[in-house]
C-alpha cells in the first residue's frame, strides 16, 4: 500500500481500495475465534458451579453462627452482628453483579436473555455499553463497591497472610497495556471491547472472589466465639459415672465429687446413709436386676469457720441385657467399591467369640476389625452380630447401613515447600511460585476431608490461559501430566497472573469416572 507523498498522486479508485484494506484488517483483528469463546463458556460454567458450592458453605457457616447466638446471645451477640452484616453486604454485592451479567446478556441477545446461555458470544458492544456508559457509570460504581467491600472484609481477617491474599484477590489496581498513553481505569481494561461471554466470565470470577473472602471472614468470626469457656461461681455436688448403662452382671463405677474441691481438706461422702470409705469418691458395686435404679446421698465439707456445709446429690443408673455395638470407622454409611472398616464389639465378650454377617456384599475379619465391601449404590445392608456367651451363641444386635457412592475428589497440584516437603496446592486464594509450578509433574485428585482418604486417578484435564487482550487459550493435558504445550504456557506466565484448570476427569477405586470442580492457579 502506498504512503507518504504518494498519497497525493493516488487515483480515487486506489484510495478507496486502500481504505477497504484497512477496514478489512480491522475487522479481522476484532474477530474472536469460536474456540476462544467456547473456552470462556467452559470457564464460566465451572466458576458458576463453584460459586453455588461456596454460597452453600457460607450459608451453612452463618447458620452455625446464628445457632451459637441463640444458645448464648450475651456472649455471641457482637460476633453475630458482624457476621450478619458481612453476610448481608456479600449478598448485596453478589446480587448486584448478577444483575450486571443479565444486562450484558440482554445487550447481546435482547430482552429476557440468560447470561448462562448467551447466543451472541462474540458481541463486542454489550459489555462496553452496559459498564462504560458515562450516564450510568456502572463500571465505576462496581469498582467503588469492590474497593469498599475489600476494605471492609479485610478488617475482619486478622491473619496477615490471609488478609494479603484477599486484598490481592479483590484488588482493582491495573497497569496500562503496552502502547497506551496515560492511565487506564479498571473498568475500561475489564470491559472495553470485551466479548459478552468474556465480560460475564470476569464478573463471575469477581463473584467467586467475594464468596471466598466472605468465607475467610466468617470462619474467623466463628473462631472468635469462645462458647466453651466455663465460669465457676458456686459449689455443687456431682456424680460422674464411668457409664450410666451397664449389662446385668457388670460392674458399676462412679466418681462422686465436689466441684472446686480443696485438696488439703477432703470432703466426707455418704451414700444411702452409709459413709463412703474411698477417699477419692469412687463408688462401686455389682449390678443385679435389669432396669433403672436411683441412689442419693450427701457430701459434707468443713468451712473455714469450723462449721459443716452439706451438699446433697442424686443419680441413677440403668442395667440392661447384653447387647452389641456396631459403628463404622469412617462414617455412618458404607461406600460402594472400597473397603469399609467396621468396629464391632460386645461389652464383656472377647473378640474371638464375636462373629458377624452382612445381608449383601462381603464382611471379612482383619484382626480386631471387620471390613465390609458392598457394590449396590442406593440400597441398604444389614450387619448382624452374634457372640459366644455362657456356652451358647446368641444374637446380640444388628444395624442397617446405607450404601452410597464415593464423593467427588478435590483436584490439587503436588509442589515442594520451602523445606523441600511435598504438599498439595488446591488453588486460589493461595498462591505458588512459578518455579514450583514448573517443577510440578501434573494434576492429582483425592478425597481427604478428615474422614475419607482416597486417591483418584486423573484421566485428563484442560488449562485455560488469558492473553493480554483477555482472550482464553485452552490447552489439553497429557493424561494426568502437564503437556508440553501447557508447560510452554507456564513459561510465559508473569508474576501475579493466574489460569484455570477445568474439564477434570478422574476415576476412583470404585471404577466410576466423574467430572470434578475446576480450580484457579495463582502465581506469586
C-alpha positions in Angstrom: 0.0 0.0 0.0 1.4 3.4 -1.0 2.0 6.1 1.6 3.7 9.4 2.4 3.9 11.8 -0.5 2.5 9.2 -2.9 -1.0 9.6 -1.4 -1.5 12.9 -3.2 -0.8 11.2 -6.5 -3.2 8.3 -5.9 -6.3 8.0 -8.0 -9.7 8.0 -6.2 -10.1 4.3 -7.0 -6.7 3.4 -5.4 -7.5 5.4 -2.3 -10.8 3.5 -2.0 -9.0 0.1 -2.3 -6.5 1.1 0.4 -9.3 2.3 2.7 -11.2 -1.0 2.2 -8.0 -2.9 3.0 -7.6 -1.0 6.3 -11.2 -1.7 7.2 -10.8 -5.5 6.4 -7.7 -5.7 8.6 -9.5 -4.1 11.5 -12.5 -6.5 11.1 -10.1 -9.5 11.1 -8.5 -8.2 14.3 -11.8 -7.9 16.0 -13.0 -11.4 15.0 -12.8 -13.7 18.1 -12.4 -17.4 17.3 -15.2 -19.8 18.3 -12.6 -21.9 20.3 -11.7 -18.9 22.5 -15.4 -18.1 23.1 -16.1 -21.8 23.9 -13.2 -21.7 26.4 -14.8 -18.7 28.1 -18.1 -20.6 28.2 -16.4 -23.6 29.9 -14.7 -21.4 32.5 -18.0 -19.5 33.2 -19.8 -22.8 33.7 -17.1 -24.1 36.1 -17.0 -20.8 38.1 -20.8 -20.7 38.3 -20.8 -24.2 39.8 -18.0 -23.3 42.3 -20.0 -20.2 43.3 -23.0 -22.3 44.1 -20.9 -24.6 46.3 -19.3 -21.6 48.0 -22.6 -20.0 48.6 -24.0 -23.1 50.3 -20.9 -23.3 52.5 -21.2 -19.7 53.5 -24.9 -20.1 54.3 -24.0 -23.1 56.5 -21.3 -21.1 58.3 -23.7 -18.2 59.0 -26.4 -20.6 60.2 -23.9 -22.2 62.6 -23.0 -18.7 64.0 -26.8 -17.9 64.3 -27.2 -21.2 66.2 -24.5 -20.2 68.6 -26.1 -16.8 69.1 -29.4 -18.5 70.0 -27.7 -20.6 72.7 -25.8 -17.7 74.2 -26.9 -14.2 72.9 -24.8 -12.3 75.5 -21.5 -13.9 74.5 -22.1 -14.4 70.8 -24.0 -11.2 70.1 -21.1 -8.9 68.9 -19.8 -11.6 66.6 -23.2 -12.5 65.3 -23.9 -8.8 64.4 -20.7 -8.7 62.5 -21.5 -12.0 60.8 -25.0 -10.8 59.8 -23.6 -7.5 58.4 -20.9 -9.5 56.5 -23.5 -11.9 55.0 -25.8 -9.1 54.0 -23.1 -7.0 52.4 -21.8 -10.0 50.5 -25.2 -11.0 49.3 -26.0 -7.4 48.1 -22.7 -7.1 46.1 -23.1 -10.6 44.7 -26.7 -9.9 43.6 -25.7 -6.6 42.1 -23.1 -8.3 39.9 -25.7 -10.9 38.9 -27.9 -8.1 37.6 -24.9 -6.6 35.6 -24.4 -10.1 34.0 -28.1 -10.1 33.0 -27.8 -6.6 31.5 -24.8 -7.7 29.4 -26.6 -10.8 28.2 -29.7 -8.7 27.2 -27.4 -6.3 25.4 -26.0 -9.2 23.4 -29.2 -11.3 22.8 -32.1 -8.9 23.6 -34.7 -8.7 26.5 -35.1 -11.8 28.5 -31.7 -13.2 27.7 -30.0 -15.7 30.1 -26.3 -14.9 30.9 -25.7 -18.7 31.4 -26.7 -19.3 27.8 -25.6 -16.3 25.7 -26.2 -16.8 22.0 -24.1 -13.9 20.6 -20.9 -14.8 22.5 -18.7 -12.5 20.4 -20.8 -9.4 20.8 -18.3 -6.6 21.5 -20.7 -3.8 22.3 -22.9 -5.2 25.1 -20.2 -5.1 27.9 -19.0 -1.6 26.9 -22.5 -0.1 26.6 -23.6 -1.7 29.9 -20.5 -1.0 32.0 -18.8 2.1 30.4 -21.9 4.3 29.7 -20.9 7.7 31.0 -24.5 8.3 32.1 -25.0 5.2 34.2 -21.2 4.7 35.2 -22.0 1.1 36.2 -18.3 0.1 35.8 -17.1 2.9 38.0 -19.7 2.2 40.6 -18.8 -1.5 40.6 -15.1 -0.7 41.1 -16.1 1.6 44.1 -18.2 -1.1 45.6 -15.5 -3.7 45.3 -12.9 -1.3 46.9 -15.3 -0.6 49.8 -16.0 -4.3 50.3 -12.3 -5.1 50.2 -11.5 -2.6 52.9 -14.5 -3.8 55.0 -13.8 -7.6 54.7 -10.0 -7.4 55.3 -10.7 -5.7 58.7 -12.4 -9.0 59.7 -9.4 -11.1 58.9 -6.6 -10.8 61.5 -4.2 -13.3 59.8 -1.8 -11.2 57.8 -1.2 -13.8 55.0 -4.9 -14.4 54.5 -5.7 -10.7 54.6 -3.0 -10.0 52.0 -4.3 -12.8 49.8 -7.9 -11.4 50.0 -6.5 -7.9 49.3 -4.8 -9.1 46.1 -7.9 -11.2 45.1 -10.2 -8.2 45.3 -7.7 -5.6 44.0 -8.9 -3.1 41.3 -5.4 -1.7 40.5 -4.5 -2.2 36.9 -1.5 -1.3 34.8 -1.8 0.3 31.4 -1.5 -2.1 28.5 1.5 -1.7 26.2 1.1 1.0 23.6 -1.4 3.1 25.6 -0.8 6.7 26.7 -1.8 7.7 30.2 -3.6 5.7 33.0 -6.3 3.2 32.2 -9.2 2.6 34.6 -10.1 -0.8 36.0 -13.5 -0.8 34.3 -12.0 0.2 30.9 -9.5 -2.6 31.0 -12.1 -5.1 32.1 -15.0 -4.3 29.7 -13.8 -2.1 26.8 -14.2 -4.0 23.5 -14.7 -7.2 25.5 -16.8 -10.1 24.1 -20.1 -10.6 26.0 -19.1 -14.1 27.3 -15.7 -12.9 28.4 -17.3 -10.0 30.4 -19.8 -12.3 32.1 -17.0 -14.8 32.9 -14.9 -12.0 34.5 -17.9 -10.9 36.6 -18.5 -14.5 37.7 -14.8 -14.6 38.8 -15.4 -11.5 40.9 -18.4 -13.2 42.5 -16.2 -16.2 43.3 -13.6 -13.9 44.9 -16.4 -12.3 47.0 -17.6 -15.7 48.2 -14.1 -16.8 49.2 -13.5 -13.5 51.1 -16.8 -13.9 52.9 -15.9 -17.5 53.9 -12.5 -16.5 55.3 -14.0 -13.6 57.3 -16.9 -15.7 58.6 -14.6 -18.5 59.7 -12.6 -16.0 61.7 -15.8 -14.7 63.4 -16.8 -18.2 64.4 -13.3 -18.9 65.8 -13.6 -15.8 68.0 -16.7 -17.2 69.7 -15.4 -18.7 72.9 -18.6 -20.7 73.6 -16.8 -23.4 75.5 -15.5 -21.4 78.5 -16.9 -22.1 81.9 -17.1 -19.8 85.0 -17.3 -21.3 88.4 -19.2 -19.2 90.9 -20.8 -21.8 93.3 -20.2 -25.1 94.9 -22.2 -28.2 93.8 -22.0 -31.9 94.3 -21.7 -34.1 91.1 -21.9 -37.8 90.4 -19.7 -38.8 87.5 -20.4 -42.4 86.4 -18.0 -44.1 84.1 -21.1 -45.5 82.4 -24.8 -44.9 83.2 -25.7 -48.1 81.3 -24.3 -51.5 82.3 -25.1 -55.1 81.5 -26.5 -57.5 84.0 -23.6 -59.0 85.9 -21.3 -56.0 85.0 -19.7 -53.6 87.5 -21.0 -50.0 88.1 -18.4 -47.3 88.8 -19.0 -43.6 89.5 -17.0 -40.7 91.0 -18.8 -38.6 93.5 -17.0 -35.2 93.8 -17.5 -31.7 94.9 -16.6 -29.1 92.3 -13.7 -26.7 93.2 -12.6 -29.0 96.0 -9.7 -28.1 98.3 -7.2 -31.0 98.0 -6.0 -30.2 101.6 -9.5 -30.8 103.0 -11.2 -33.9 101.7 -15.0 -33.9 101.9 -16.9 -36.7 103.6 -19.3 -38.6 101.3 -22.5 -40.6 102.4 -24.5 -42.8 100.0 -27.8 -44.2 101.3 -26.9 -43.2 104.9 -23.5 -45.1 104.8 -20.2 -43.3 104.7 -18.1 -44.0 101.6 -14.7 -45.4 102.5 -12.9 -44.5 99.4 -11.2 -41.1 100.0 -11.3 -40.2 96.3 -15.0 -40.6 96.0 -15.0 -43.8 93.9 -18.4 -45.6 94.4 -18.6 -49.2 93.1 -21.0 -52.1 93.4 -22.1 -55.2 91.4 -25.2 -54.6 89.3 -28.1 -57.0 89.8 -31.6 -56.7 88.3 -32.2 -55.0 85.0 -33.9 -51.6 84.8 -33.3 -48.1 86.1 -32.2 -47.6 89.7 -31.7 -44.4 91.7 -29.5 -43.6 94.6 -28.8 -40.5 96.6 -26.6 -39.1 99.4 -24.8 -36.0 100.5 -21.3 -34.5 100.8 -20.1 -32.8 103.9 -17.2 -30.3 103.8 -15.7 -28.2 106.6 -15.9 -24.4 106.2 -13.2 -22.1 107.2 -15.1 -21.0 110.4 -15.4 -24.6 111.6 -19.0 -25.2 110.5 -20.0 -28.0 108.1 -21.6 -27.4 104.7 -23.7 -30.3 103.4 -24.4 -30.7 99.6 -27.0 -33.3 98.6 -26.7 -35.3 95.3 -28.9 -37.8 93.4 -28.1 -40.0 90.4 -29.4 -43.1 88.6 -28.1 -46.0 86.5 -29.6 -48.4 84.1 -28.9 -52.1 83.9 -29.6 -53.8 80.6 -29.2 -57.2 79.0 -26.0 -57.9 76.9 -26.0 -56.2 73.6 -23.6 -55.4 70.7 -22.4 -52.0 69.4 -21.7 -51.6 65.7 -20.1 -48.5 64.4 -18.4 -47.8 61.0 -14.8 -46.5 61.4 -15.1 -43.9 58.6 -18.7 -42.7 58.6 -22.3 -43.8 59.3 -22.6 -45.1 55.8 -20.8 -47.7 53.6 -19.2 -46.6 50.4 -19.6 -48.8 47.3 -16.5 -50.2 45.7 -14.0 -49.8 48.6 -13.1 -51.5 51.9 -15.1 -50.0 54.8 -13.5 -50.7 58.2 -16.2 -51.7 60.7 -15.6 -51.8 64.5 -17.8 -54.4 66.2 -17.7 -55.0 70.0 -19.8 -56.7 72.7 -19.1 -55.5 76.2 -17.5 -58.2 78.3 -17.1 -60.6 75.4 -13.6 -61.2 73.7 -13.3 -60.5 70.0 -12.5 -64.2 69.4 -16.1 -65.0 70.5 -17.8 -62.5 68.2 -18.9 -63.2 64.6 -20.8 -61.0 62.1 -22.6 -61.3 58.8 -23.8 -58.9 56.2 -27.0 -59.1 54.1 -25.3 -58.1 50.8 -21.7 -57.9 49.8 -18.8 -59.3 51.9 -17.8 -58.9 55.5 -14.3 -60.2 56.5 -12.4 -60.1 59.7 -9.0 -58.4 59.8 -7.5 -58.7 63.3 -9.9 -57.0 65.8 -11.8 -55.2 63.0 -14.1 -56.2 60.2 -14.0 -55.0 56.6 -17.3 -54.6 54.6 -17.3 -54.3 50.8 -20.6 -53.5 49.0 -21.4 -52.5 45.5 -25.1 -51.6 45.1 -25.4 -47.8 45.5 -28.6 -46.5 47.0 -29.6 -49.7 48.8 -29.4 -50.7 52.5 -27.5 -53.6 54.0 -27.8 -55.1 57.5 -24.9 -56.3 59.7 -25.9 -58.9 62.3 -23.7 -59.7 65.3 -23.7 -62.9 67.4 -21.5 -63.8 70.3 -20.5 -66.9 72.2 -21.7 -66.3 75.8 -22.0 -68.9 78.6 -21.6 -71.8 76.3 -24.1 -70.8 73.6 -24.2 -68.5 70.6 -26.6 -65.6 71.0 -27.8 -62.9 68.6 -26.8 -59.7 70.3 -27.6 -56.9 67.8 -27.8 -55.7 64.2 -27.7 -52.4 62.4 -28.6 -51.1 58.9 -26.3 -49.1 56.7 -26.9 -47.0 53.6 -24.7 -47.7 50.6 -23.5 -44.5 48.9 -21.3 -43.6 46.0 -17.9 -42.2 46.8 -17.9 -38.3 46.9 -16.2 -36.3 44.2 -12.5 -35.6 44.9 -10.7 -32.3 45.0 -8.0 -31.6 42.4 -4.5 -30.5 43.5 -1.0 -29.9 42.3 1.8 -31.6 44.2 4.5 -29.0 45.0 7.5 -28.7 47.2 7.5 -26.1 50.0 10.5 -24.1 51.2 11.8 -27.1 53.3 11.5 -29.4 50.3 8.5 -31.3 51.7 5.8 -32.4 49.4 2.5 -30.5 49.8 -0.8 -30.2 47.9 -1.7 -26.9 46.3 -5.5 -26.7 45.9 -5.9 -23.3 44.2 -6.7 -19.7 44.9 -6.6 -17.6 47.1 -3.3 -19.3 48.0 -0.5 -18.6 45.5 2.6 -20.6 44.4 5.8 -19.6 42.7 6.4 -20.1 39.1 9.4 -22.4 40.0 7.0 -24.6 42.0 4.6 -24.8 39.1 7.3 -25.6 36.6 8.6 -28.4 38.8 5.1 -30.0 39.3 4.5 -33.1 37.1 0.8 -32.6 36.7 -2.6 -32.8 38.4 -3.8 -35.2 41.2 -7.2 -35.7 42.9 -8.2 -37.1 46.2 -10.8 -37.1 48.9 -9.1 -36.0 52.1 -11.7 -34.5 54.4 -10.5 -36.0 57.7 -12.9 -38.9 57.3 -12.0 -40.4 54.0 -8.5 -40.6 52.5 -9.0 -41.9 49.0 -6.8 -41.2 45.9 -8.3 -40.9 42.5 -6.7 -41.3 39.1 -6.8 -38.2 36.9 -7.5 -39.2 33.3 -7.4 -35.8 31.6 -7.9 -32.0 32.2 -7.6 -28.7 30.4 -5.9 -25.5 31.2 -7.3 -22.1 30.2 -4.9 -19.1 29.9 -5.8 -15.5 29.1 -3.6 -13.3 26.9 -3.1 -9.6 27.3 -6.3 -9.0 25.2 -8.4 -11.1 27.6 -8.6 -14.0 25.1 -8.8 -17.5 26.5 -6.2 -20.0 25.4 -7.2 -23.6 26.2 -4.7 -26.4 26.3 -5.2 -30.2 26.8 -3.2 -32.3 29.3 -1.2 -35.5 28.6 -3.3 -37.7 30.9 -2.6 -36.7 34.5 0.6 -34.8 33.4 1.0 -31.3 32.1 1.5 -31.4 28.3 4.4 -29.7 26.6 2.1 -27.0 25.3 0.8 -26.4 28.8 4.4 -26.1 30.1 5.1 -23.6 27.3 2.2 -21.5 28.5 3.6 -21.8 32.1 6.9 -20.2 30.9 5.0 -17.2 29.5 3.1 -16.5 32.8 4.1 -13.4 34.6 4.2 -12.9 38.4 0.8 -12.3 39.8 -1.0 -13.9 36.9 -3.4 -16.9 37.1 -5.0 -19.5 34.9 -7.8 -22.1 35.3 -7.8 -25.9 35.3 -11.1 -27.3 34.1 -12.7 -30.3 32.5 -11.0 -32.5 35.0 -12.0 -36.2 34.7 -10.9 -38.6 37.4 -11.6 -42.3 38.2 -11.9 -43.6 41.8 -11.3 -47.0 43.2 -15.0 -47.8 42.6 -14.3 -47.6 38.8 -16.6 -44.6 38.2 -15.2 -41.8 36.0 -16.5 -38.4 37.1 -16.1 -34.7 36.2 -14.8 -32.7 39.2 -14.8 -29.0 40.0 -12.2 -26.7 38.3 -9.5 -24.8 40.2 -7.7 -21.5 39.7 -3.9 -21.5 39.9 -2.5 -18.1 41.0 1.2 -17.2 40.9 3.1 -15.1 43.4 
